[in-house]
Amino acid sequence: MKKKPDLTIILISVILIMIGTVMVFSASSPTCAMLSEYHNDPYYYLKRQLINIAFGTVGFLIFAFINIKEMKKYGHILFLCNLLLLGLILIPGVGISSKGATRWLGVGSFSFQPAEFAKLFCIIFIATYLSKRGENIQLPKQFFIITAWIVGTAFLIQLEPDLGTALSICFVFVIMLYIGGANKLHLTSLVGLGGGLVTAILLFGGHSYRIKRLTSFLDPWKDAQNTGYHVCQSLIAIGSGGFGLGLGESRQKFLYLPEQHTDFIFAIIGEELGIVGTIVIVLLFCFLLHRGLKIASETSDLFLSLLAIGCTLMITLQAFMNIGVVVGILPCTGIPLPFISYGGSSLIATMMMAGILFNISQYCSREGIGLHLEDENSSQDYDYSECLDAEEN
C-alpha cells in the first residue's frame, strides 16, 4: 500500500539545483565572456545548464512515477546496454576525447557520458541480483558472479581513464553487498584484493599523472605551479572567502582556478558565499543522506531498500569526495558535485536517482525491513548467467 511520498527529497534537490544554476553562471561567465571559443557569451554555460535541468526533470519524473518494483525485471537489461556503451567508448574513433580522457559518446554538439549513467544502472543491477539471490549470495559462486560483473564495469570506466567514478561504484557495491547479507570473509577478501588492484593501477597503470596527484596531495604547495596548481588555487579561493566576498565577486574565477564551474565549483561557493554557504551545502547533503537511509530502512521490500541505499550513498559519496578534493583532504579524482556542478550526464543521472528515492518513499512502513531481511523470493534459484543470453538474443 502506497503512502504520501517524501517531499523533502524534492525540496533538497530543488534547492541544490537552484544554488548550482546560480553558481555555474557566476563561476563561468567571466571566462566565457573573455574567450572567443565561447563566442564571448557570458551566458554560454548557463543556457546549457538550463537545458540539462530540463532533461534531468524529465528523468526525475519518469523514475518518480513509474512502477518502481517492475524495474527488477529490467535491471540486467539496462546494465548490459550501458556496459555495451562503455565498451564502445574504447573503440578508436568512436569515443570522444577531451583533456586527455575519452569518456563521451555522441554526434555533433550532442554528447553524453555513459559512466555517469553506469552509476545508476549498476545500483539497479546489484539490487536486483541481491534481492533475487537472497541468502545464496553467501555462496562463493554467487558472490563471484556479481563481483565479476561490477568489477569488470569499473575496469572499463578506469580505462577511459576515470578512476574516481570506478572507485565510487566499487565502494557503493561493497556497502550494498554488506547490507544484502554477503559473507563477511568474502567481503574482507574483496576489499583487500581491490586495494591491491588499485595500488597496482596507480603504480603501473601507465598514467603517471595519478602518482603526481598523490604526491601533490600530500604537499600541494611544493609544486604549486604544476601538479599542485588546482588544489592550491582552490584553497586560495576558500581561504580568501571568509564570510563571503559576495555573489559574483570571486577573483579566482578569472582564469586562475581551473574547472571552476565543474569539479571545483565548491571553491567558488566558498569564496563568494563564505563559510555559511559551504556549511549550508554540506548540511543539505547530510540531510539527504539521513532521509535516504530512513527511506531505505522503512521500506518493506528488499529490492527497494537496496535501491534506496545505493542511490543515497552514490549521491552523497560523490558530494563528500568532491568537497574533500576541493578542501585538500583527498587527492584529485574528477568527481563532480551532484546537482551543482555543470554537466549534463551527471546532473541527469543524479536527478534520476533522486526520482527513485522519491518513488520508493511511497512504499515506506513503520515496520520496515531493517538492514538485513530475506526477500520473499529469496529461495528462488535465479541464474544471472542469463544476462549474457539476454544480450546475445
HELIX and SHEET records of a PDB file:
HELIX    1   1 LEU A    7  MET A   34  1                                  28    
HELIX    2   2 SER A   36  TYR A   38  5                                   3    
HELIX    3   3 TYR A   44  PHE A   65  1                                  22    
HELIX    4   4 ILE A   68  LYS A   73  5                                   6    
HELIX    5   5 GLY A   75  ILE A   89  1                                  15    
HELIX    6   6 PRO A  114  ARG A  133  1                                  20    
HELIX    7   7 GLY A  134  GLN A  138  5                                   5    
HELIX    8   8 PRO A  140  GLN A  158  1                                  19    
HELIX    9   9 LEU A  163  ILE A  179  1                                  17    
HELIX   10  10 LYS A  184  PHE A  204  1                                  21    
HELIX   11  11 SER A  208  LEU A  218  1                                  11    
HELIX   12  12 PRO A  220  ASP A  223  5                                   4    
HELIX   13  13 TYR A  229  GLY A  241  1                                  13    
HELIX   14  14 ILE A  265  SER A  297  1                                  33    
HELIX   15  15 LEU A  302  VAL A  326  1                                  25    
HELIX   16  16 GLY A  344  ILE A  360  1                                  17    
HELIX   17  17 SER A  361  TYR A  363  5                                   3    
HELIX   18  18 GLU A  386  GLU A  392  1                                   7    
SHEET    1   A 3 ILE A  96  SER A  98  0                                        
SHEET    2   A 3 ALA A 101  VAL A 107 -1                                        
SHEET    3   A 3 PHE A 110  PHE A 112 -1                                        
END                                                                             
